[in-house]
Amino acid sequence: MAATLLGFGLLATACASGGSTPDNPAAAAASEAAAANINNLQQSSNVLDIELLDVTDGSVATLREAVDGDRPVLIWFWSPH
């Protein structure tokens, strides 16, 4: 029973964390920039030219610009968040 309660507590804590706080102007600005840029992303038939949204600052870059080729990259086009 204690293990179950601990598990639910950890799950609740993990689900409650994250998001920007109103007192963090940098996070609010990044969120606004991401919201503005998400509708302008361009698709391409060439995987390297697909545009990506950097959710930390709201900037847009292509996969070609973001990856330098020194290590393997996992391309995940869907996110459960």
C-alpha positions in Angstrom: 0.0 0.0 0.0 2.8 2.4 0.9 4.5 1.7 -2.5 1.3 2.4 -4.3 0.9 5.7 -2.5 4.5 6.7 -3.2 4.0 5.8 -6.9 0.9 8.0 -7.1 2.7 10.8 -5.3 5.6 10.7 -7.7 3.2 10.6 -10.7 1.3 13.6 -9.4 4.5 15.6 -8.8 5.8 14.8 -12.3 2.5 15.9 -13.9 2.3 19.1 -11.9 5.8 20.3 -12.8 6.8 22.3 -15.9 5.3 25.3 -17.6 6.3 28.9 -17.4 5.5 31.0 -14.4 4.1 34.5 -14.8 7.0 36.0 -12.9 9.6 34.7 -15.5 9.6 37.2 -18.3 12.1 35.2 -20.4 9.9 32.1 -20.3 6.8 34.2 -21.2 8.6 35.8 -24.2 9.8 32.4 -25.4 6.2 31.0 -25.1 4.8 34.0 -27.1 7.5 33.6 -29.8 6.9 29.9 -30.1 3.1 30.4 -30.4 3.7 33.0 -33.1 6.1 30.8 -35.1 4.3 27.5 -34.9 1.8 28.3 -37.6 4.5 29.5 -40.0 6.6 26.3 -40.0 7.2 25.0 -43.6 7.2 21.4 -44.6 9.5 19.9 -47.2 10.0 16.7 -49.1 13.7 16.8 -48.1 14.0 15.8 -44.4 17.0 18.1 -44.0 14.9 21.2 -45.0 12.0 20.6 -42.5 11.6 23.5 -40.2 11.9 23.0 -36.5 10.6 25.1 -33.6 12.9 25.5 -30.6 10.5 25.6 -27.7 13.1 27.1 -25.4 13.3 30.5 -27.2 10.7 30.2 -30.0 13.2 30.4 -32.9 12.8 28.5 -36.1 15.6 26.5 -37.8 15.9 23.7 -40.4 17.1 20.3 -39.4 20.2 21.0 -41.6 21.0 24.0 -39.4 20.3 22.2 -36.1 22.3 19.0 -36.7 26.0 18.9 -37.4 26.3 15.2 -38.2 28.7 14.3 -35.4 26.2 12.0 -33.6 23.0 10.1 -34.4 19.7 11.9 -34.3 16.3 10.5 -33.5 13.6 12.3 -35.5 10.3 12.2 -33.6 7.5 14.1 -35.4 4.9 13.5 -32.7 5.0 14.4 -29.1 2.7 13.2 -26.4 2.8 16.5 -24.4 
